């Protein structure tokens, strides 16, 4: 996995790149944070909230 940060005027763009994925890296369920497709959106959303407000999102139990 590679992170790339790019300055864009007064903002910073974060790009995540995954390479050499295998079939088990993707979990086709919406009731879990397992798999790249489910875990990263939750992590990045929480990071965005922390950076913008200084507070993280409320914990979620599945």
N, C-alpha and C positions, 0 to 999 in steps of 0.2 A: 504494500500500500504506500502511496506517495501523497503527501500534502503539498499543495502549492498555494502560496499567498501572493496576491498581486494587488498593488496599490492602484486604486481607480478613483482619482480625484480625492475626495475626503473619506472615501470608504475603502475597505479591503475585501477583496474577493477570495474566498477559500474554495479550492477545488480538491476533491479527494479522488484518487485514481486507484482502482484495484486491477491487478493483473493476475493471470494464471488462476482464474476462478474454477472451481469444480462444482458439480451439481448440488452438493450438500451445502454450499454457501448461500443458496437461495431457498427460503422456506415460504411456501405458498399457503400461509395462514395469516389471518388478521388478528388473532387473539394471543400473539406472542411477540417478543422482541428478538427471537432467535432469527438468525440469518442476516446477511448484509442488508437486504431490502427492508427488514423490519427494525433492526437495531440502530442503524445510522440515522434515519430520520428522527428518531426519538432523542438520540444523543445530540444531534445538531440543533434541534429545536430547543432543548434545554440550555445548550451553550449560548444560543442567540438570546434567549430570555435573560440569562445571567449577564451577558455583556451589555444588553440594552437597559436593564433595570437594576442590576446588582442582586437579583433574587432568582433562584432556580424555580422550575415548575414544581407543583405538588407531586409527591410520590404516587405512583400508580401500581396497584397490585392486580395481576392477572392470574 
